[in-house]
Each structure stands twice: as C-alpha cells, then as structure tokens.
Amino acid sequence: MKKFKNILVVVICVSIASQVYFNFLIQGFTISFSVVVFSIFLYNYVGLNPMKTAIITGIITSFIHSSVMDFDKIPKMMTPEMAFFVTYGVMFYFLYYKNRKKDLTKFMISIFFCDLFSNIVELSIRTQITGINSNMIKDLLIVACIRSLMTLIILIAMKYYKSFLIKEEHEERYRRLILLTSGFKSEIYFMNKNAAEIEDVMKKSFSVYEIVSENHYPEELKNLTLDIAKDVHEIKKDYIRVMRGLEEIANNKIDIERMKIKDIINILEIDTKDYIITKNLDIELDFRVECEFYVLEHFYLMSIIRNLIFNSIEAIDNKKRGLVKLKIEKIGDEYVFSVFDNGTGISESNFDFIFNPGFSTKYNKETGSICRGIGLTLVRDLVQDIFKGSISVQSIKNKSTTFTVKIPTISFRR
C-alpha cells in the first residue's frame, strides 16, 4: 500500500513537472523538467522498483500528453514517450538499483547514461532511426549533462536542508535537556534541604518521647510519641531513597563540565520566547550579557535566572505591552545579575516574606489553588549556598520590580 502511494506521488509530480518543457531538435520531441523530478524520486524512494515505476509513469504521463481525440492514433502518440520511460527504468534498474554498493557518484553516472540513451531511443522512434545524426547525439549529450547537473544540485540542496533540520532538532532537544536537568537538579537540591528538616523533626519527636518516658506520662501517650518518631524515621528513609534515585538519574542525564554564560542566556532566551509565543503574551524581552565567563554549576545558575524571569512574566499578568529585562555585568569583584519587569510590583508589607518557603501571592482564579511558592526560596538558597552570593529586591507597587543577584567572581573560578 505504501509503495502504491509512493508511485502515485511520483506519477503526479512527474506529470506536473512535464508541463515545463521546450521543443527540441524535431517536432514532438520535448525536453522537460520531469526527468529531473523522476530521478530525484528514484534516489529518495529506494524501495520502489524503477522498472515498474517507470512503466506506470510512462503510460500515465504519455496518455496525459496525448491530445489526439482519435483513439486509434493514441497508442502511436504515446509510444515514443513510453519508450523513453521504459528504457530509463530498465537501464536504471541494472546500472544502479541492482548494484549493492550505492553512492551519489554512481547514481549520477547512472542517470546520465539513462537520460542519454532513453532520449536516443525516443528520438529514434520519432524519426524512425534514419533521421538521427551525430549533431543530434551531441545535443542529447548536453541535455543529459544539464539535467544530471540539475539533479545533483537539487539533491545536494535537499541533503543540506535535511542536515539543517536535523541540526535544529538536535539543538532543540539539547536545549530542552539542559532546561529539564536544570529544574531537576534544583528540585533535588531543595529536597536535600527538606531532608535536613525532616531529620530535625525526627530528633524533636524522639526528644518528646524521652521526656514523656522520664516524667511517667500515661502509657498511651508514651506509645504515641514513640510511633510518631518511628513514622518520621521511616518517612525520612523513603524520602532519601527516592532522592538518591533522582540524583543518580540527574547525574547521568547530561555531562557538561562548564558552560559559557552567553550560551546559558541564549538557551533561556529561546525558551522564554517560545513560552511567550505559546501563551500569546504581549511581552518584550531585553537580554544583555556585557561580560563573558564560564560557569561550573551552570544548572543551578540557569535555575536561578529562569525562576526570576518567569516570576517577572507572571507579575506582568495581563498588562498591555509588558517588558522583562535581564542584564549581566561585572562590577568590581562581583558579577551582577538584574531582572527587571514593569509588572504589578510587590507590596512593602510582603518584602520580608517573599523568600519564605510556601509564600505566594499567585493563585489560580478558576480553581482558587495557591501556587506552592518555592521559586524565590529556591533562588535565595541557591544564590547563598551554591554561589556564596546575595539577592535583593526593589519594587514600586503597580509599576516595576527589580531583583538583583550579586555573586563573587571567585565563585566561578572553581
């Protein structure tokens, strides 16, 4: 069924291409673009039998070109063009199709001779052999050379185009992998911090059990506190087991020692633009990197900047003509990252809480669900713990907000 569809495509395309032609040498003998199209299909549709394809193509295209209303004369009108395609298909079958070692050079030599001899056969039928001379053969040689060259140029262009598409696809996958791993590692980092808090809860619950035991509280209370301590311990074990598994996946996911800051921002800019287009947002981006340096902990830095950028996009909400600016510069012994937006701003009363775990002013208007609010907490922890830097915020309600991250240059020299 697939081969039949492919043959149908060949026939349709060749028939359309055959309308581009000019008369050559004698009346009725034409040189058309269809032979180039036919050759390209034979090269790409390697599963098609060239003889069968040529016969079907020859019958249909020659029938289309036959403008004679007298049905008795149609076979005579169709014969020369059919002979061309049949000769072409048979020669191609033995010169190239049956050859085990196939390459572009052999293909080009094959189609040159197929074109030349098929034209000679067609011309011989039209002139009844006696009309062919050496000058005609020379002209057919030139035609075969030109059409073969056209085929070569088109095939090379197609290969470059395919390579370009594959490269773009690989780059897109690479960018997605980088972003995915960045978010993955950041979440694992946050889970590690939570593990320490679970440990602290477990110690406190066991301390309560000891106090209850020493002060002769009721046995039921003593057993309850012990069960709580045990349950917290089991939760901690399961939590750590899951976390270690995720860490192993993240570490094996992608192996890059370090990245240039401009490469990191390029990935983030493409991702952000895609998001803005997908959500149909009216937001302008202005990303500027005024210095170049390598980042070892690039996944964490990417997570920091990405969180701040998407925070800014959410803060703009449905504002007309939003603006998000990212600027990276070196000032003294620090790299300064500033993210500005002209969104809704932050109330002064919230300044002391925005970096607290769970704090969020965002909620789903349809469901009423509040966001989990770990973005800025994660950003602050990564800035302070991983890069030994600092983060600050300046905001004017209903006007603008700027987050500024300062990281010592020495943090990027490890």
Disulfide bonds with the S-S distance in Angstrom:
none
